[in-house]
């Protein structure tokens, strides 16, 4: 195995570049180094001006998402050796504006996320004296998969619908809405459905499925959206055929 | 839903927005498969039209049916129908494989594995095929 590998890193310095350029760095390639280790080596040893986000280094914080050889990846979980002999092209996440080098602007997602009410909504809270809201393991299993989202936004970078229509609420936000809809303690499904049963919501999704394939936590946002569509369609049918009291 | 437009941020004065290429669907095999799946709907529509033409031809008697057979023997129509057959199979297979993601079925308090849902679709497809073949050849 080669002991070194070339990183082709996209650079964008707004004060001097009109558009992104590419810069090559030669970095070590031990078998236990991930792409993020290579970037940290560049930052520490070769070029301190390189900008990128990272934090936990263990696939929990969701900060270090980038495009590696064309695929959205968590760079802390993507081994350099898998790309030997290289080169490895590292770009910012697609579909987001680039702030600097590998740092993207994520304000759009942060503004959309609270609109889907990703918290437990209760019509009426029961008194504290009655204790906690209990849940069986089966009820937990209903939504647990969707609760694993770490907001890394790889799914947004993979979604061509979001790339073409930035008003689309997007995979992670809808999957998180579904996570609370399926929670037995939640009573906010109606509020979320009114909000998301929209062309910019669930109906904007054309089921490309790439969000599910790139998700590092196996959340399956595409599955969440299709299940949501089924719920919305059944709700519409019930509204069409049944009197209000029977829905 | 329209979130507020991105506002000016003092410290990020010049974001770079990459344009989306009109050929984005050639970037990966999965995007291409998606586009082919969407295009397959056109051929599904043609299959329905062709079936309706057959029904109309049968309702017009043996002369009408003979005209329909002549139309079907046209090399252009024959080629179109061969392409349609490919896309119909592609359409069915891709949607059958995606069905488990959209359908969650519970039986006996447990979630039915996705592979069973896809398998039940394929089984119904096979049964329908056998019935049609039996009607035609039987």
Interface residues (C-beta under 8 A of the other chain):
Chain A: X12 X14 X19 X20 X70 X94 X95 X97 X98 X99 X100 X105 X107 X108 X111 X112 X115 X138 X141 X160 X163 X164 X167 X169 X195 X198 X200 X201 X206 X207 X208 X209 X210 X212 X213 X220 X222 X223 X226 X227 X229 X230
Chain B: X1 X2 X3 X4 X6 X9 X12 X13 X14 X15 X16 X17 X18 X20 X24 X25 X27 X28 X30 X31 X34 X38 X98 X101 X102 X103 X104 X109 X111
